[in-house]
C-alpha cells in the first residue's frame, strides 16, 4: 500500500555543494527513488555545482557509485541508475568568484521563465550570501525560482538574522525553503495525522491528562567527517535548535485551522515563543552537557571525542539533556525532557507522551502496579506508533494487570520502503509547498531561546560531563529527570 504519487512538473535543480556528503548520500539517492517511482520526469535536470573542475562524465561516475552504494541490492533501483544519470550534469563554479555564473544563468533561463528552478544550498552557510547575490545579479531568482537552505542557519540569533537578510535580498520569503529534514520523517507527519485526524487524542492532549513528554534523538555515530563544523557547533546548535525544537512544536502546538503552511507555522511559532527561558538562573538545573570518552559503539571499541577530534582542549558538548517548560494554558506544569547525543547506546529517535496516573485504583495490591499509559512515536529505527495500555493477564484465578503495547510498525502495516525524509521534502520544494519548512520567524525564535542557554554555559565555565561511548550519556542526565520522580523511557514493552 503506497500513497498516491502525483508527478511533479519538470524542473531544474542546482545543488551547490554537489560533490558533498549530503548531496551524494541523501539528496541524489532521494531523487533517484522519486525518479524510479515516476514522480520526476526525464526532462528534469539536476546540476551538481562545486569549485573543483570536473566533467559531466566524471561527476556522473561519482554519483553513479554513490547511488549504487545507497540503494544496495534493490534490483529495481539499480536498474534505474543509468537512466537517472542522464538527468545529471556538473558545472564548475566557485561561489565567491564570478566565473561560470553567466553561463549557468544562460543555460537555465533558456529552459523558459515558467520552469521551476530550485537552488539547493548544501554548502557552508558562509557561502549563502555570495551564492544568493550571484543568483540575484544573474536574474535567476525570478519566476518560479526557489532556494533551499540547509542548516545550520547561523550559529546564534544575530548570524541567523544576517543570513536571512542576505537571502531575503534575493528571494521573497515564499521562495525560501529552510529545510529541517526531521519534518520530512514519516512519524513526524503522522503526529499531525494522529493528533488531528482522530477524535481520540486531542481531548487528552493537555496538562490535565498528560504528565510529561520526552523527546530523545540518540545516535551511535561519532564525529564522522565533520569535525570542524561539529566542534564549532555542538549538540545544542546541531540538534536541539532545529530538530528537537521542531518535534516539540509538533507535539505542543494548538490545532491549526487548516493544513496550510502559514497556519501550521503560526502555531509552531507560538510554542517557541512560549518556551520558558533557560538562563544563568536555571541553566545549572535545567540542562546537562556531556562529551563522550572512549568506549564501544555497535560492538566495536571507539575513541573518545577529544582523540577523534585531535584536540584535547575542546569543550564542545556531544550530548545535551534539557528540561523545558512551555508556559501556556495547555502545557502549564508539563515538563518536556529533551536529550540528544552522539555515541550513545543505540540509534533511536522517539517522542514519548506519558499520561497521568488513574485517579483511583479499584484493584488490590495483588493485581500489580498500574503503569500510566504511554504513547510512543518512533521516528527511527523502525518507524511506528505504540500505545502502552494496562490489561488483564490471561488465565483463571486472580486478576493481574500487565502493561502491554498496541504496536504498529509502519513498514509492517503499509509494507515496502518507508520514504526517506528528503524524498518528500524535495518534492514539496518543487511543488512549492512550504508547510514542512521553517519560516524565518521560527528559526529566529528558536535562536532567541537557545542563545541564553549558550551564554549561561559560557558563564558557568564548566567542562561538559564525560560519558562512556555506548552509554546513555552522563549520569547527570539521569539525575535531571529522576529529581522529578520520573525516568527516561526504556523500551520494555
Ligand atoms: C543532522 C545533524 O542535522 O542530523 C547530524 O547535523 C545528525 O549531526 C543528523 O547526525 C541526524 O539525522 P538522522 O536523520 O540520521 O537522525
Boltz pocket constraint, residues with backbone or C-beta under 6 A from the ligand:
constraints:
  - pocket:
      binder: B
      contacts: [[A, 151], [A, 181], [A, 219], [A, 238], [A, 239], [A, 349]]
      max_distance: 6.0
